Amino acid sequence: MDPPPPPPPPPSPLAPAAPAALARAWPDANLTDALAALLNALDTALQRFEAEGFRPFRQRWMDSNAYTGREIVLFDQGQEVTRGIAVGVDESGQLLVDAPEGPRAVATGELSLRLAKERP
């Protein structure tokens, strides 16, 4: 009788197996390559943002925004600040809201945005 085969070597810490979703999109990828690609893309985007601001990213953001055309509520520390229809963002990245009191451009990082029927 032959001895059992040796166990497989442990995965390399430098090239761990890719998660299933990544493996489907990029079959030969590993997490190291994926992270390197992500960081390279982020570095390029950050350099462009530093040089040009939000403007070159606006249309892509608008195409991906789940709230445009929907009624939203903005909260600050659990208190409703305003509500209205989300219009999108302007060239500087401010949220545009068609509020009952008129159009508003909101530029703060301390608000919570919810669909109007949702409550915190």
C-alpha positions as CSV (number, residue, x, y, z in Angstrom):
1,M,0.0,0.0,0.0
2,D,1.3,3.4,-1.0
3,P,1.6,6.2,1.6
4,P,-1.0,9.0,1.3
5,P,0.0,11.9,-0.8
6,P,1.4,14.9,1.0
7,P,-1.1,17.7,1.8
8,P,-1.2,20.6,-0.6
9,P,1.0,23.5,0.2
10,P,-0.6,26.4,2.0
11,P,-1.7,29.3,-0.1
12,S,0.9,32.0,-0.6
13,P,0.2,35.0,1.6
14,L,1.2,37.2,-1.3
15,A,-1.3,35.8,-3.7
16,P,-4.4,34.6,-1.8
17,A,-7.3,33.2,-3.8
18,A,-9.7,35.8,-5.2
19,P,-13.3,35.9,-3.8
20,A,-15.9,34.3,-6.1
21,A,-17.2,37.6,-7.6
22,L,-13.7,38.7,-8.4
23,A,-12.8,35.3,-9.9
24,R,-15.8,35.5,-12.2
25,A,-14.9,39.0,-13.4
26,W,-11.2,38.5,-13.5
27,P,-10.5,34.7,-13.6
28,D,-6.7,34.9,-13.2
29,A,-6.8,37.5,-10.4
30,N,-5.7,37.1,-6.9
31,L,-6.3,39.6,-4.1
32,T,-2.8,41.1,-4.4
33,D,-3.3,41.9,-8.1
34,A,-6.8,43.2,-7.4
35,L,-5.6,45.5,-4.6
36,A,-2.7,46.8,-6.7
37,A,-5.1,47.6,-9.6
38,L,-7.5,49.3,-7.3
39,L,-4.8,51.4,-5.6
40,N,-3.3,52.3,-9.0
41,A,-6.8,53.5,-10.2
42,L,-7.4,55.3,-6.9
43,D,-4.0,57.1,-7.2
44,T,-4.8,58.2,-10.7
45,A,-8.3,59.4,-9.7
46,L,-6.9,61.3,-6.6
47,Q,-4.3,63.1,-8.8
48,R,-7.0,64.1,-11.2
49,F,-9.3,65.2,-8.4
50,E,-6.5,67.3,-6.9
51,A,-5.8,68.9,-10.3
52,E,-9.3,69.4,-11.7
53,G,-11.7,69.0,-8.7
54,F,-15.0,67.1,-8.9
55,R,-16.1,68.3,-12.4
56,P,-14.6,65.3,-14.4
57,F,-16.2,62.8,-12.0
58,R,-19.7,64.4,-12.0
59,Q,-21.3,62.6,-14.9
60,R,-20.1,59.2,-13.7
61,W,-21.6,60.0,-10.3
62,M,-24.8,61.2,-11.8
63,D,-25.1,58.0,-13.9
64,S,-24.7,55.9,-10.7
65,N,-26.8,58.0,-8.3
66,A,-29.7,56.0,-6.9
67,Y,-31.5,59.1,-5.5
68,T,-31.9,61.4,-8.5
69,G,-35.6,62.1,-9.1
70,R,-36.7,60.6,-5.8
71,E,-38.0,62.3,-2.7
72,I,-35.4,62.4,0.0
73,V,-35.0,63.7,3.6
74,L,-31.8,65.1,5.0
75,F,-31.2,64.6,8.7
76,D,-28.6,66.3,11.0
77,Q,-28.1,64.4,14.3
78,G,-31.5,62.7,13.8
79,Q,-33.4,65.9,13.2
80,E,-34.9,66.6,9.7
81,V,-33.1,69.5,8.0
82,T,-34.9,69.5,4.7
83,R,-36.8,67.3,2.3
84,G,-37.3,67.4,-1.5
85,I,-36.5,65.8,-4.7
86,A,-32.9,64.9,-5.3
87,V,-31.7,66.5,-8.5
88,G,-28.1,65.4,-8.5
89,V,-24.9,67.2,-7.7
90,D,-23.3,70.3,-9.1
91,E,-19.8,70.6,-10.5
92,S,-18.3,71.1,-7.0
93,G,-20.0,68.0,-5.7
94,Q,-22.8,69.7,-3.7
95,L,-26.0,67.8,-3.4
96,L,-28.8,69.5,-5.4
97,V,-32.3,69.3,-3.8
98,D,-35.5,70.7,-5.2
99,A,-37.0,71.6,-1.7
100,P,-40.4,73.1,-1.0
101,E,-38.6,76.4,-0.2
102,G,-36.8,76.4,-3.5
103,P,-33.7,74.8,-5.0
104,R,-30.9,74.1,-2.5
105,A,-27.2,73.1,-2.9
106,V,-26.1,71.1,0.2
107,A,-22.4,70.9,1.0
108,T,-21.8,69.2,4.4
109,G,-20.5,65.8,5.4
110,E,-22.6,65.6,8.6
111,L,-26.0,64.9,7.1
112,S,-27.8,61.6,6.6
113,L,-29.7,61.2,3.4
114,R,-32.7,58.9,3.3
115,L,-35.6,58.2,1.0
116,A,-38.6,60.2,2.2
117,K,-40.5,57.3,3.5
118,E,-37.6,56.0,5.6
119,R,-36.9,57.3,9.1
120,P,-33.6,57.0,11.1
